[in-house]
Amino acid sequence: MKKYLAIVLTFVLLLTCFTACKPTIKDGTLVTDKAGENYAAVTEADGGLKRDEAGNLIVLVTDENGRNVKQDGEYQTNAVGIEHALVVGNTIEMPEYSIQIPNGWSDSMSYESLVIKRDGTQDVLTLSVIDDKSLTDITEERSSVINLTKSNFPNTVVETKGVSFGEIEEANFFSAFVADTGNGTQVYLAYILFEHAGDVYSCMVNSNRDISSSIPEILDILGTINFVY
């Protein structure tokens, strides 16, 4: 009995030691990106990551043990540039913006582009930022894909219209739905193109089924974009 109690007490002491030694990040959260980089990021009240006016991530300075560094009673911070996606809870932070992941959707390996997928389906939304081409050029490129689909599959249903959401008052929308590609499968493809702060944003929506009725939901997702600048 004494031997058993000694083992239990030893186990409790070990747990206490590990708990006491675990680094604590005050006023922040530890974020690990897809490349394995760790950030002791400062969080906002809504759970998002804090940034400066240039869009840089505000991170807490930590010592070799992972604990906060203080100077004159204040936690020390640095600003680091975001080069790719950081997923924090239901928020995906990109270099130029952040967006909310809605219920029923999950991050799908976002990195250079934001990619989310509706749970249990093949519905995928991919949002990319293009800074070396004009909206006109991108519109022509994406339109050619829709036109090529129509040429290859005459039964393709095409839709073109203007849409708006959030801060974006004008965006180009065009889609193609092929009910039968010849082997019993379906294809849905849509593009939503818009500009902000001199950058062109290309949102591609694709699925193996007709999701044209889900476009209002897609626009609501885009409406949660919080532009950094």
C-alpha positions as CSV (number, residue, x, y, z in Angstrom):
1,M,0.0,0.0,0.0
2,K,2.8,2.4,0.9
3,K,4.6,1.6,-2.4
4,Y,1.3,2.3,-4.3
5,L,0.9,5.7,-2.6
6,A,4.5,6.6,-3.3
7,I,3.9,5.9,-7.0
8,V,0.8,8.0,-7.0
9,L,2.5,10.9,-5.3
10,T,5.4,10.7,-7.7
11,F,3.0,10.9,-10.6
12,V,1.2,13.9,-9.1
13,L,4.5,15.7,-8.6
14,L,5.5,15.0,-12.2
15,L,2.2,16.5,-13.4
16,T,2.7,19.5,-11.2
17,C,6.2,20.0,-12.5
18,F,5.2,19.8,-16.1
19,T,2.3,22.2,-15.5
20,A,4.5,24.7,-13.7
21,C,7.1,24.5,-16.4
22,K,4.8,25.0,-19.4
23,P,5.3,28.4,-21.0
24,T,2.4,30.8,-20.8
25,I,1.8,33.4,-23.4
26,K,-0.1,36.4,-21.9
27,D,-2.4,38.4,-24.1
28,G,-1.7,36.2,-27.1
29,T,-1.9,32.8,-28.7
30,L,0.7,30.5,-30.2
31,V,0.1,30.1,-34.0
32,T,1.8,27.5,-36.1
33,D,1.6,27.9,-39.9
34,K,1.8,25.2,-42.5
35,A,5.6,25.7,-42.8
36,G,6.0,24.9,-39.1
37,E,6.8,28.5,-38.1
38,N,5.6,29.5,-34.6
39,Y,4.2,32.9,-33.8
40,A,3.4,34.2,-30.3
41,A,0.7,36.4,-31.9
42,V,-1.2,39.2,-30.1
43,T,-4.9,38.7,-30.4
44,E,-7.8,41.2,-30.7
45,A,-10.9,41.1,-28.6
46,D,-12.8,39.2,-31.4
47,G,-10.1,36.5,-31.5
48,G,-8.4,37.8,-34.7
49,L,-4.7,38.6,-34.9
50,K,-3.5,42.2,-34.2
51,R,-1.7,44.0,-37.0
52,D,-0.1,47.3,-37.5
53,E,-1.0,49.9,-40.2
54,A,1.2,48.2,-42.7
55,G,-0.5,44.8,-42.2
56,N,2.4,43.3,-40.2
57,L,1.6,40.8,-37.5
58,I,2.2,42.0,-34.0
59,V,3.9,39.2,-32.0
60,L,5.0,39.0,-28.4
61,V,8.7,38.8,-27.7
62,T,9.5,35.6,-25.8
63,D,12.6,34.2,-24.2
64,E,14.4,30.9,-24.8
65,N,11.8,29.2,-22.5
66,G,8.8,30.6,-24.5
67,R,7.8,33.1,-21.8
68,N,6.9,36.7,-22.4
69,V,9.6,39.4,-22.1
70,K,8.7,42.5,-20.2
71,Q,10.4,45.9,-20.1
72,D,9.2,48.7,-17.7
73,G,6.2,46.5,-16.9
74,E,5.0,46.1,-20.5
75,Y,5.1,43.0,-22.6
76,Q,7.5,43.6,-25.6
77,T,6.3,43.1,-29.1
78,N,7.7,43.0,-32.6
79,A,6.1,43.4,-36.1
80,V,6.6,40.7,-38.6
81,G,5.3,40.4,-42.2
82,I,2.7,37.8,-43.0
83,E,3.7,36.0,-46.2
84,H,1.1,33.2,-46.3
85,A,-2.0,32.0,-44.5
86,L,-2.3,31.7,-40.8
87,V,-5.4,29.9,-39.4
88,V,-6.5,31.0,-35.9
89,G,-9.8,29.4,-34.8
90,N,-12.4,30.3,-37.3
91,T,-10.3,33.1,-38.9
92,I,-7.9,32.8,-41.7
93,E,-5.3,35.6,-41.8
94,M,-3.8,36.4,-45.2
95,P,-1.2,39.1,-46.0
96,E,-3.8,41.5,-47.4
97,Y,-6.9,40.5,-45.4
98,S,-8.6,38.2,-43.0
99,I,-11.8,36.2,-43.5
100,Q,-14.1,34.2,-41.3
101,I,-14.6,30.5,-41.8
102,P,-18.4,29.9,-41.6
103,N,-20.0,27.0,-39.8
104,G,-20.1,23.9,-41.9
105,W,-16.9,24.9,-43.7
106,S,-13.2,24.1,-42.9
107,D,-9.8,25.3,-44.0
108,S,-8.4,23.2,-46.8
109,M,-4.6,23.7,-46.7
110,S,-4.7,27.5,-47.2
111,Y,-1.2,28.9,-47.9
112,E,-0.5,31.3,-50.8
113,S,-4.2,31.3,-51.5
114,L,-7.1,31.0,-49.1
115,V,-8.9,27.6,-49.6
116,I,-12.0,26.5,-47.7
117,K,-14.2,23.5,-48.3
118,R,-17.8,22.7,-47.3
119,D,-17.7,19.8,-44.9
120,G,-18.7,16.5,-46.4
121,T,-18.9,17.8,-50.0
122,Q,-16.6,18.7,-52.9
123,D,-17.7,22.4,-52.7
124,V,-14.5,24.5,-52.7
125,L,-13.8,28.2,-52.5
126,T,-10.3,29.4,-53.5
127,L,-9.5,33.1,-53.1
128,S,-6.3,34.5,-54.6
129,V,-4.8,37.9,-54.8
130,I,-3.1,39.0,-58.1
131,D,-1.0,42.1,-58.1
132,D,0.7,41.8,-61.5
133,K,-2.4,41.9,-63.8
134,S,-5.3,44.1,-64.3
135,L,-8.9,43.3,-63.6
136,T,-9.6,43.4,-67.3
137,D,-6.8,40.9,-68.1
138,I,-8.0,38.5,-65.3
139,T,-11.6,38.8,-66.4
140,E,-10.6,37.9,-70.0
141,E,-8.6,34.9,-68.8
142,R,-11.3,33.6,-66.5
143,S,-14.0,34.2,-69.2
144,S,-12.0,32.1,-71.7
145,V,-12.2,29.2,-69.3
146,I,-16.0,29.5,-69.1
147,N,-16.2,29.9,-72.9
148,L,-14.0,26.8,-73.5
149,T,-16.3,24.8,-71.2
150,K,-19.3,25.9,-73.2
151,S,-17.5,24.9,-76.4
152,N,-16.6,21.5,-75.2
153,F,-20.0,20.8,-73.6
154,P,-22.9,22.5,-75.5
155,N,-25.3,21.7,-72.6
156,T,-23.4,24.0,-70.3
157,V,-25.5,26.5,-68.5
158,V,-23.7,29.9,-68.3
159,E,-24.5,32.8,-66.0
160,T,-22.9,36.3,-66.0
161,K,-23.9,39.1,-63.7
162,G,-22.7,41.8,-61.4
163,V,-22.7,41.2,-57.6
164,S,-21.8,43.1,-54.4
165,F,-20.9,42.1,-50.9
166,G,-19.3,43.7,-47.8
167,E,-17.1,46.7,-48.8
168,I,-17.2,45.6,-52.5
169,E,-19.8,47.4,-54.4
170,E,-19.1,46.0,-57.8
171,A,-17.7,42.5,-58.7
172,N,-17.9,40.4,-61.8
173,F,-19.5,37.0,-61.6
174,F,-19.7,34.3,-64.2
175,S,-20.3,30.6,-63.9
176,A,-20.7,27.4,-65.9
177,F,-22.5,24.2,-64.9
178,V,-22.2,21.0,-66.9
179,A,-25.0,18.6,-65.9
180,D,-23.3,15.7,-67.7
181,T,-19.7,15.6,-68.9
182,G,-20.3,12.4,-70.7
183,N,-19.3,10.0,-68.0
184,G,-22.1,10.7,-65.6
185,T,-20.3,13.4,-63.6
186,Q,-21.2,17.0,-63.1
187,V,-19.0,20.1,-63.0
188,Y,-19.8,23.5,-61.5
189,L,-17.3,26.4,-61.9
190,A,-17.7,30.0,-61.0
191,Y,-15.5,33.1,-60.7
192,I,-16.0,36.2,-58.7
193,L,-13.6,39.0,-59.6
194,F,-13.1,42.3,-57.9
195,E,-10.5,45.0,-57.0
196,H,-9.3,46.5,-53.7
197,A,-6.4,48.8,-53.0
198,G,-4.9,48.2,-56.5
199,D,-5.0,44.4,-56.2
200,V,-7.2,42.0,-58.1
201,Y,-9.0,39.3,-56.2
202,S,-10.1,36.1,-57.9
203,C,-12.5,33.9,-56.1
204,M,-13.0,30.5,-57.7
205,V,-15.9,28.3,-56.7
206,N,-16.0,24.7,-57.9
207,S,-17.9,21.5,-57.1
208,N,-19.0,18.2,-58.6
209,R,-22.7,19.3,-58.4
210,D,-24.8,22.3,-59.2
211,I,-24.3,24.8,-56.4
212,S,-25.7,27.9,-58.1
213,S,-28.3,28.2,-55.4
214,S,-25.4,28.6,-52.9
215,I,-23.9,31.7,-54.5
216,P,-25.7,34.0,-51.9
217,E,-23.9,32.0,-49.2
218,I,-20.6,32.4,-51.0
219,L,-21.1,36.1,-51.2
220,D,-21.9,36.2,-47.5
221,I,-18.6,34.5,-46.8
222,L,-16.8,37.1,-49.0
223,G,-18.6,39.8,-47.1
224,T,-16.7,38.8,-44.0
225,I,-13.4,39.9,-45.5
226,N,-11.6,42.4,-43.3
227,F,-9.0,44.2,-45.5
228,V,-5.8,45.2,-43.8
229,Y,-5.3,48.3,-46.0
